[in-house]
Amino acid sequence: MARKPFDPSELVPIGNYPSLFGGRPGPPRYDRPVSPRENIKLYFERKKPYWIPVMGMTGEVLGFRPRMHPDNVATHLVVDGEGPMEYAPGNVQEGWFGLMWQFVPLVNGATVRPGAPTVPDMARWEEYVHIPDLDEMDWERSAEANRAWFAASDQFHEVCCLSGLWERLISLCDVEGAAVALIDEDQKEGVHRFFSALCDMYEDMIARYARYFDLDMLLMHDDWGTQNAPFFSLDTCREMIVPYLKRIVDACHRNGLRFELHCCGQVEALVPAMIEAGADIWCGQTLNDYVRLSGLYPDTCLTFGMTLPAPAEDATEEELRTAARDFVELCKDRRLVLNGATDPRLLALVYEESRKYYAQFDD
């Protein structure tokens, strides 16, 4: 069946999506030939989408961070359908593993205060912490409380898991201790035990999320690098992280979910590890060259999500349209999509130009 041609009315907002952090209005909603959810599903199924997907919580993805999860509350990152969230006074709250998180309003983020690691020796981690019990989370109540919120959205539904393998190690050992634990022969076996136990829990958690909620993907935060380089080598990543990350990705796929790795830092050297683990999409920071990487790995499981550089404020319509057309041309033969917000003028033109391109294909 032939697709409908682009209509300028598709760029006219018709309302807003469900509210996000703090209850503020959600992103604008549009009347388009298919829903954002259907469009992103087409993309991941290796079919022709109707336009280039825009990942991130900017309109096409509904991010879900339920308040039943202690880490979401402790880090001030609750996003669900239960109304505005009131956090503990003083901005310090306990999350999983007994960790005390300090929320810093200036940077709008939370951290475990360094200097007194909860686990000083990963060879003996069982003496210091235990794996959380998922039965302590009220899954049925949360599912019922969020049912209408999900039903009101035709976006791609993504649940967020804040701490991946490396970030969890950092939170327990501090950065220096975590880096040493990955290569210290006296601690490596303990790290393997811990990651294996953590994966047992994650596999159970993913199955529950898929059973109780209307979800399409799981996003896991695991920042592997600084602004200059990764925290660890590719060989270390392959030995210590990839086997367990693959278990998490496989659990998502078994339960009908895609897997997104949100991985900040200059980590281009670790892209082979992401591919070997089977990740569906990586969205990171602009300091990585996603155009180059999508050319190096054009036909793998991994999609690259990039944010377009902001155009000049006085850019002309023709300059903006040329940039949009150039990006669409790039995306035609690469696993490359948009990640998060960009200049709204450019975003609209990328939508228009990609809609016109994909309209030539039949369903």
C-alpha positions, 0 to 999 in steps of 0.5 A: 500500500502506498504511503501518504505524502507529507502534509505540512499539517504534520508539523502543527502541534495538536496537544501535549504528551504526558507530563514529565519531571515535576509534572510540567507539560510533556512535549508537543504531540502531532497528527502523523501518518503513524504513531512515534511508537509504530515508527520506531518499531519499524526502524528496529525491525529493519523496515523503512520508517516513515521518518528518522526517529528521534530518541530521548524524552523529547517527544517520541519516547516516553521514559518511565522511571517508577517511584517504586524503585528506590534508586529513582527516588534517591536520585530525584529521577522519578518519571511516572504517571503518579503525579508530582514527586516530593523528595526527602528534605536535605536532598540525601536519601537511601537507595539500593545497596544501602547507598546514600545519594546526595542530590546536587541541584546545581548540576541536577544530578545525584552522587554517592559521596566519595571517600568511604567506599561501601565495599573496600574489597570486591573479593569479599563484597558479600560481607558488605552488601546484598542483592536487592529483593525485587519482591519488596517493590510493589509491582501490582500497585505500580502497574495499576497506578501507571496504566492510564498514563501509558494508555494516553501515550502513543510514544515508544515506551522505555523503562530506565535502569539507572546503574549499569554494571560499571556504574554500580561498581563505582557507586560501591567502590568509588571510581579508583577502587572500581577501576582497580577491581577490574584488573586486580587478580585478587578481586576480579573473581569477586567482580565476576561473582557480583556481576553474575548475581546482579544479572540474576536480579536484572533478568528477573527485573526485566521479566517483571517489567515486561509482564506488568507494564506496556513497554518497548525498551529498557535503557541502562545508564553505564558511563564508560568514559571521561571526556578524553578516554574510556575508564578501561581498555577494550580487552578489560571490557570484553573480559569483565563487562561484556558477558554480563551486559550480554545477559542483560541484553538477551533478557530484554530480547527474550521478553520482547524489549529492545535495549538502549545503552546510555553511555557517556564519555569518549568511548569510541574505542569500546563500540565493538564491546557494545556490538558484541553484547548485542545492544540495539542502540547507543546514545551518548555525548556529542564528543563522539564521532557518530557519523564516522562510527556509523560508517565503520559499523554500517550493518551491525545490531547497533544504532547510533543516536546523535545530536545534530550541532546547533545551527547559527541563530541567524541561519537561513531557511535554505541553510537549515534545509540543506543541513536537514537534507544532508543528515537524511542522506547520511541516515539512508545507508547507516544505523544513525538516528537523532538523539534528544533535542536539537534546534526545533527549526532543524528538527522540524526540517529533518522530519519533513525531509525524511518524511518526503524521502520515506514516503516513496516506499510502500508499506 
